[in-house]
Amino acid sequence: MTNQRNTHSPVHTQWMAETANLEHLRIDELILPGTHNSGSDKQSPNPGLPQEFAQDVSPLEQLRNGIRVLDLRVVLDEDYPEGHPDRFQLFHLTSSGRTVAVDIIDAVRAFFTELESDGSTAREIVILDFHQFKGFTDRAHAQLQAQVFNELGARVLPYGVRNWTLGQIWQHHPGRNVVIAYNDASVEEDGWDGVNQRWPGENLFNSNTLKAFIDRVAEEYNEPFYLQAVQCAKYSLPFHAPTDLSDKIDQWFESVDEDSYIQNFYIINTDWSLRSNLIANCRHANEIRGGRKLSHPDEPLQPKRR
């Protein structure tokens, strides 16, 4: 499938609602575009070092443009009291100045408010992957989870629906759109297990090494009902900055038919995510995967590797 390069115009704002056959898939079966280090972007209030940039625009703009999985790394700043919006900040190497309260919770609510401004019920699913925690205590985990679950409230999709298809969710839980994936044993009952982020274990290598790693992930068995992501990111010398792999992402994950390479994956996290055609390819790939599941419900979703 050939697509023009995404130029940040929000053409994919409601792509899940507009994609045929999506209702036949569970959330863990979806092929979803994600951002790596979602809170470290060029619009951040405290951008820090240039090599910390991983995205071009804010988490809210990422959602508006079709990203559906946010990779969140949270640092506790004890200079701020409990309940202060700056207590839980997003970081890469250092804090970006973005906070969970404003740039994630408020942004998610704003996104869905915009979608439902005409009185309709949004059919987009957003996964908040709380992946890494810095300076946390048991009390801090309890405070952060209380803030996230309480503030997002009726938007949260409970873990108990993990075996439901999107069609069932849309029918029985309309308006519940947000998965809280929390990578800590303290996760609340309605929280999902943290996303299994598959990465090579190092950051400095060439594109061929990255592709070889992705090929290995493509061969792996994905446990049903658990969320898995492949980290398609690398860094470049001399500044140890995130590499723009847009051309490679377009090549590797082009969606043409049911045998396309992208059919081996679930969540695909990248740096500079809106520079590639990943979202359009995910849309097309989900339509194929959903149609195949409808026609052949007992067959595995992943194709045989060629």
C-alpha positions, 0 to 999 in steps of 0.5 A: 500500500502506497501512502503520502507521508504524514505531515501532521495534519490529523487525517487519522483522528478517528481511524479505528472507528473508520476501519472495517473488520476491527470489531472482530479483534480483541485489544491484544490482537490489534496492530497499533501505532505507538510512540517511543518515549511519548513525553519527550517531544520538541514541544515540551516545556522543558526539553532538556538536551537535544538528544532527548527528543524522540517525537515532534509533537505533544502527546495530545497531538500524537493522539489527534494524528492517530497514535494509539499507544503512549509509552510513558516513563514517570519520575516522582518529584517530591518537591511537589506535594501530593495532588500537585500536577507537577508531582508526577512528570514524564522523563527520558534522561531528564524530566521533559516538564510534561506531567501525567496530570496535564499532558496525559490525563487532561490530554486524553479527556480533551481528545475524547471530548473533541471526538464526541462534540457532536454527541456521538460515542468515540470508538477509538481505543487508547493504551496508556503504557506506564512502563518505567518509574523513577524514584518511586515508593509504594506510596507513590505508586498508590498515589499515581494509580489513584490519580489516573484511575479516578480522573479518567473514571468511566473512560477506563476499560477494566482488565475483565474485558481483555477477552472481549472483541471491540464489537462487544466493548462498543456494544456493552461498554460504550464510552470506555476507551482507555486501557491503563497498562501499568508495569508494576505488581501494585497495579489496581484490579482494573489495570492491565499488565504492563506492555511487554516491550521487546527491545534489543537491550542496547541503543547503538547499532545499525539498521541491519542489526535492528531489523534482525532483532525485529525479525526475531520478535516476529517469530515469537509467540504472543500470549493471548490477552497480553499486550506486546510491543516491538521497539523500533528505535535506535540511536546515532553517534556522535550525539546519541540522538534518536534516529529518524527511521521513517523510510525503513519503517515504511519499507518494513511495515508496508501493508499490502495483503495478509502475508505482509510482514506487519501481520507478525506484530501488535504494538509498534513503537517508533521514534518520530512516529508521525514522520512515517506512514505507520498509522496508515499501514496499521489501519490497512493491516487491521482491516485485513487481520479482522477480516481474516479472523471473521473468515477463519476464527480458529487460525492463528493471526500471525502468518507463516513466515516466508 
